[in-house]
Amino acid sequence: MIRPLSTSVLAGFLAAGLVAAPVAAQTLPEAFSTGPAISGHGPVAPQPADAFNLVPGEKYRVLFDVAFGSRDEHALNRRLESVARLRNL
């Protein structure tokens, strides 16, 4: 059972995270780039050559739920941005 003090501390951390998250999402480090698969979208950071330990010949499947986007019809769909990010890796 969560004590009242613990609940208020947790609520404070959650509120601080909600305030800080949009600020962090607005700027990207200069090392990030877009492309090669989808230029202009899906920024990714450079990865070392041995960053992905994939098994040769193995099939990997990824599922993205892009059925719903932003409430603002002119805003970028963050779910599609995630797809672009994966494709650009």
C-alpha positions as CSV (number, residue, x, y, z in Angstrom):
1,M,0.0,0.0,0.0
2,I,1.3,3.4,-0.9
3,R,1.5,5.9,1.9
4,P,0.1,9.5,1.3
5,L,3.6,11.0,1.5
6,S,4.9,8.6,-1.1
7,T,2.0,9.4,-3.4
8,S,2.6,13.2,-3.2
9,V,6.3,12.7,-3.9
10,L,5.5,10.5,-6.9
11,A,3.0,13.0,-8.2
12,G,5.7,15.7,-7.9
13,F,8.2,13.6,-10.0
14,L,5.5,12.9,-12.6
15,A,4.6,16.6,-12.9
16,A,8.3,17.6,-13.2
17,G,8.7,15.0,-16.0
18,L,5.7,16.3,-17.9
19,V,7.1,19.9,-17.7
20,A,10.6,19.0,-18.7
21,A,9.7,16.5,-21.5
22,P,8.6,19.1,-24.1
23,V,11.7,21.2,-23.6
24,A,14.0,18.2,-24.2
25,A,12.0,17.1,-27.3
26,Q,12.4,20.5,-29.1
27,T,16.1,20.4,-29.6
28,L,18.4,17.7,-31.0
29,P,22.1,17.4,-30.7
30,E,24.1,18.4,-33.8
31,A,25.3,14.8,-34.1
32,F,21.8,13.6,-35.0
33,S,20.9,13.3,-38.6
34,T,18.0,12.2,-40.8
35,G,18.0,9.8,-43.7
36,P,19.2,7.7,-45.5
37,A,15.8,5.9,-45.8
38,I,13.5,8.9,-45.0
39,S,15.3,12.2,-45.4
40,G,14.0,15.1,-43.3
41,H,12.4,12.9,-40.7
42,G,13.4,10.3,-38.1
43,P,16.5,11.8,-36.6
44,V,19.0,9.2,-35.3
45,A,22.3,9.5,-33.5
46,P,25.4,7.9,-35.0
47,Q,26.0,4.3,-33.9
48,P,29.2,2.4,-33.5
49,A,29.7,-0.4,-36.1
50,D,29.1,-3.1,-33.4
51,A,26.0,-1.4,-31.8
52,F,23.6,-4.0,-33.1
53,N,24.1,-7.7,-32.3
54,L,21.7,-9.1,-34.9
55,V,21.9,-12.7,-35.9
56,P,22.6,-13.1,-39.6
57,G,19.8,-14.8,-41.5
58,E,17.3,-14.1,-38.7
59,K,14.0,-12.4,-39.6
60,Y,13.0,-9.6,-37.3
61,R,9.5,-8.2,-37.3
62,V,8.5,-4.8,-35.8
63,L,4.9,-3.6,-35.4
64,F,4.0,0.1,-35.0
65,D,0.5,1.3,-34.2
66,V,0.0,4.4,-36.3
67,A,-3.8,4.4,-36.3
68,F,-4.0,7.5,-34.2
69,G,-2.0,10.6,-34.5
70,S,-2.0,14.1,-33.1
71,R,-5.3,15.9,-32.3
72,D,-3.9,18.8,-34.4
73,E,-4.3,17.7,-38.0
74,H,-1.3,19.8,-39.0
75,A,1.1,18.4,-36.4
76,L,3.6,15.8,-37.1
77,N,2.4,12.3,-36.2
78,R,5.0,11.2,-33.5
79,R,4.2,7.5,-34.2
80,L,5.2,7.9,-37.9
81,E,8.3,9.7,-36.7
82,S,9.2,6.6,-34.7
83,V,8.8,4.5,-37.8
84,A,11.1,6.9,-39.7
85,R,13.6,6.7,-36.9
86,L,13.8,3.0,-37.1
87,R,14.1,3.0,-40.9
88,N,16.9,5.5,-40.7
89,L,19.1,3.5,-38.3
